[in-house]
Amino acid sequence: MLRLQRLHSFLPALFSATALLLLAPDAHANDHGGGDKAAGPAPMMFVVNVGKTGHGGTVLQTQIVLEGANATATQSIEAFKPALQHQIIQIISAETPERLRTADGKSALGEKILEASNKILGTTRKTGVKEVFFTHFILQQP
């Protein structure tokens, strides 16, 4: 009975703490630890026509993270973001929906983006963009 009373007195505090965490605008879980600097680069969102344009065309909605090899590379990625985004849009729009539906097609797209990004930055995989991650990838036909 005593355990039930202790649990009963503990539950309102638990629910209050949980509600505060859920309602706090900046309370996001991450497993990086160390605050905002450890959160990593923000994903870049793209919505691009792929293949045949116009009625009946396909649209790719994707988020891409370019991982820098070091802090300097990450700063360069941020500084060149408009040029990188432009080039990524050009690369995606040259793809076909059929190719992007395959794992090999997605992998090849990532490699093209990596190579083009390092060309823009004047770097290599060891000194610039070391990896391209798709964190969201939806092909949509209207």
N, C-alpha and C positions, 0 to 999 in steps of 0.2 A: 504494500500500500504506500509506503514511504517513497519507493522508486517511482510510482505512478504520480505522486504529488510533485516530486522533483521534475519529472518529465513535463508535467502539466505547466509548471511555472517557467520552464525553459523554452517551451514552444513559442510563446508570443515574441520573445527576444529573437529567436531564430527566424521567424517569419518576417519580423521588422528588418533584420539585417539583410535577408534575401531580397525583400522589396526595395531597399535602398540601392542594392547592387544592380538590380534590374532597371531601376528608374534613373540611375545616374547616367548622364549623357556620355561621359568619357570612360565608363567602366567597361572596357573590352578585355576579354580574356586573351592572353597570348602566352605562349610557352617559351618566349625568348628571355624573359626576365630583364632587369636592368633599365626599364623605362622606355621612353619613346625612341631613343637612339638605336636601341636593339631591335626595333620593330621591322627594320629592313625597308627596302625601297617600295614606294607605293606603286600599285599596278597601273598601267596605262590602259584605258578603255578604248576600244575601236568598234565601230559599226561600219562595215565595208561591203559594197556590192562585189560579188564574186561571179566570174563567168559572164553569162549573157545578162546584159543590162536591160532595164525596162520591165514591162509587165512579164511576170513569170520568172524573173531572175532570182538569184539566191543572195541572201545577206548573211555575213558572218558577224556575230557579236562575240568579241573576245576581250579578255584582259591579259596583258602580257607584263611580266616583270623581267627586267634586264638586271642580272646580278653582276655587280662589279667585282673584279679580282681583288680590289683593295679600296681603301677609303678615297684615294685620289681618283680612281676609276669611277666610283659611285658619284663623286662630285662632278666629274666630266659628263657622265650620263645625264645628270640633272641640268647641267649648263647647256647641253646640246639637245635637250628633249624635243623642241619643235622640229629640228632637222631629222632626228631619229623617228619621230612620229610620222612625218611626211614620207620618209623612205619605207617605213613599215606598211603604210597604207598602199604605196606603190607596189610593194612586193605581194601583199595579200590580194590586191585587185587583179594581179596577173595570174593567180591560181585558178584552178577549176574546182567546182564543188565536188566532183567525183573524187578527185585526188585528196581533197581535204577531209573526206569522210573516212579515209584509211589512216591507220597508225603511222605507216611509212610517210604518207603525205604530210601529216602534222609534224613528224620528226624532221622531214626535209625543209618544211617551212621554218621551223625553229633554227635550223642551221643557216638558211639563207638570211634570216633576220640577224643572227649572230655575226655572220661575215660582213653584212652591210653595215651593222652598227660599229664594228671595229674599224671598218674602212672610214666611216665618218669621223670617228674619234682619233684616227691615226694610231691605233693600238693593235695588240694581238689578244688572243684568248688569255694569255698569262698576265697581260698588263691592263686590259680593258674589260670588255664584257666577257665574262667566263661562262655564262649560262643564260639561256632564255627559257622562261617558265610560262606556260599557258595556265592561268588560274581560273579561266572561264572560257568556254569554247562552244558556241551554239551556231550551227548552220540552219538557216530558216528559209523556207520557200513560201512566198506569199500565196 
